[in-house]
Amino acid sequence: MSRADASVSAWFESLIAGHKVPLGEALSRVEAGGEPARALLARLHARGGRAQIVGVTGPPGSGKSTLVNELALHFAALGRRVGIVAVDPTSPFTGGAVLGDRVRMNRAGRHESVFIRSAATRGCLGGVARATYDFVRVFDAVGYDPVIVETVGIGQSEIDICRVAHTAVVVEAPGLGDAVQAMKAGVLEIASVFCINKADLPGTDAKMLQLRELAERAAERTPGWKIPVVGTNAHSGEGVPELAERIVAHREYLQSTDRLKALEHGRALAEIRAGLEAAMVDMPLRRAAQSGRLGDLADAVASRRMSAADAARAIEDEFHPTGKS
C-alpha cells in the first residue's frame, strides 16, 4: 500500500469512528457534490440504516432551535452521539447558510458527543435542503443516532421533512395561530409527535386541547400509534425528557410494524430525486456560473432578448454532463 493510500485509509477509519475533523471534511465533500461525493457516499452506504432520523418542524417563533439544543444534550447525556442538520435559508451574498451552526445551538455545539452542521436551502422548497439527505446518510453511517433535522420554519411548505425523517416532531407554541389552519396547510398531518413549546405561556391549555383533538382524528392513519402531545419549556428543560421518551417510543412502534419499511422506501425515492436534481439542475447551473455564461444568459432574459425557456435550453445544451461542454 502506497503512502497516499495508507493516508486515505487512515482518514476513512477515523471518519467511521465518528471523529469530528474527518466528519466535517466528509460533510463538506458531499455538499460540494461531484464524483468525490458520490464515491464517498457509495462507500458509506452499506454502513447506514441504523439511526433514527428525527425531523423537527414548525412555524418561526416556536423555539425549535432551543428545543433541538436541549434534545441533543439530553440524548448525549444518555451516552448517544447526536448529529444535527440545521437547515437554514440561503444567504443571497455567500450562497451559504444564513444563521450558521453554533450561533443557534451554542451549548450543544460544544458537547463532545454532538455535531451540528448547517445546510443552506439554496432555493429548495419544503423546508429541506438537497444536501440534507447526504448529510443524514453520513451521520448515520458513522454511528450518530439520533440524527435530528431542524427545518427552516417557513410554515406551510414544511411537509417535505416527512420524506427525510422517520419521526416528525411538529412544534407549536401558544399564540402562534390556529392549529386547524396549520392542519389545512398539511403541516400537522405529518406529525408523529406534537410538541407545544413555551408551555409556560398563556394559551397553552387551549393549544393542548386543539392538538389532542387533531391527534384523535389522525389516529386512523397511524394504527397502533396515538400521536402524543407533549408540553415543553426548552429554556428551562421542562418536558424535554418526556419528549425524548416519545421520540424513542415512536421508533419502537415503527420497528414493530411494517411502517419502517414503507418509510425507508419513501426516503429512498426522495434521495434518488434529490440526486437527480443535483445532477440535472445544480451541476449545470454551477458550471454555467463558473464560466460566466449564466450571468450573460440572465442579462439576455432580463433585457427581453431571450426567453427564460431558451436560456434554460442553452444551459442544458452547453453544460449538462451529456451536452457539448
Buried (B, 14 or more C-beta within 10 A) or exposed (E): EEEEEEEEEEBBEBBBEBEEEBBEEBBEBBBEBEEEBBEBBEEBEEBBEEBBBBBBBBBEEBBBBBBBBBBBBBBBEEEBBBBBBBBBBBEEEEEBBBBEBBBBBEEBBEBEBBBBBBBBBBEBEBBBBBBBBBBBBBBBBBBBBBBBBBBBBBBEBBBBBBBBBBBBBBBBBBEBEEBEEBBEEEBBBBBBBBBBBBBBEEBBEEBBEBBBEBBEEBEEEBEEBEBBBBBBBBEEEBBBBBBBEBBBBBBEBBEEBEBBEEBEEEBEEBBEEBBEEBBBBBBBBBBBBEEEBBEBBBEBBEEEEBEEEEBBEBBBEBBBEEEEE
